[in-house]
């Protein structure tokens, strides 16, 4: 049994959240460039140039891209041949979040739902564990901002709605979201499983890189089609009008109950932040 | 696109000449305030008590900044989504508020209040927190320190870049912008 120290996990989580918040991925920057080259709206092109400049400043200063440095969401895959030693795994992850948000000058956005009192260290983190084969621990850190998260929805469609009903649900959701989620967005779509499983799939879809198509060629085609249809809505960067409303659409699909067709849309702002480490 | 330089506090004349899509560079003092601070201000108004800030002619920026690094006046400071302040905004405009800075759509009551009380809604680029922080030269907490990032801060800004989303005539840049580029 391979051993991994809890302290190593704390360090990795700390570094991942600082890195994700200050260094926007090359895939997102390249998507901004495509918008700058192709958007018909001069205002849209100007906003995209601002976003590129913002990302450059954040990287140079190692300050957060956006002041909303998110709730700390993590996908943690623990190999079944790994033994975590030297502390509690969940506590080690939360300790990493505390350190990252304190030492990285990141905003603490976690609060009590009723009193709204801030927990002051951005914990508890939202941790999605999975047990996988192998002897490694894979950690994906996803700081998730509130504005885009608020535009996300789950619906339990009638199976008769089919794939067209799903496309319709996504397009209506993005249109209703308008300028609120800081477009250009990335759209995570989870289909299948149960009520909660669809939402988790939608979130997980957001950890893909821009341009990374679904392995299923039919689904890959649907992703491209939905992206094109979203970009015909005219919303544009920041909702000021334009052809760059979303940078990508990712589908994750699993079987569901014969009576159900769960579909979840998880909206991600243009600060599409996620970083991973393998220990 | 017109680029207009304005000094805060704002007058009726300042805001009445603004049209949707105008680029405005704001200089002077503005105040931060978001969800929890708005709730507290509203409760004070409801109970007839004095506000910690005189909002007549002022601009409120819907922002919860990231902590300042040593030697910097403020951390990243872009706008938060504005509709959550919709329930409180008309009352503040009635009391003399002239401008709001945020991002995202406003409700019809807010757009109506802007017409009635002569006020405007400015958009700042959401998610451009590192860039926008450069236009904030000084920031100090003036109320509700216990709210952490949601405390009210007095900010001194220089050429803070915004776009007029809703003007005093009831126009809406989001509606007009999407109409122009829609292909569906």
Interface residues (C-beta under 8 A of the other chain):
Chain A: X40 X41 X43 X44 X47 X50 X51 X53 X54 X55 X57 X58 X61 X63 X64 X65 X66 X67 X68 X69 X105 X106 X107 X108 X109 X116 X118 X120 X146 X147 X150 X178 X179 X180 X181 X182 X229 X232 X233 X234 X235 X236 X238 X239 X240 X241 X242 X243 X269 X270 X271
Chain B: X1 X21 X35 X36 X63 X64 X65 X66 X67 X68 X69 X75 X76 X77 X78 X80 X81 X83 X103 X104 X105 X123 X125 X126 X127 X128 X129 X130 X131 X133 X134 X147 X148 X149 X150 X163 X173 X174 X176 X177 X178 X179 X180 X181 X182 X183 X184
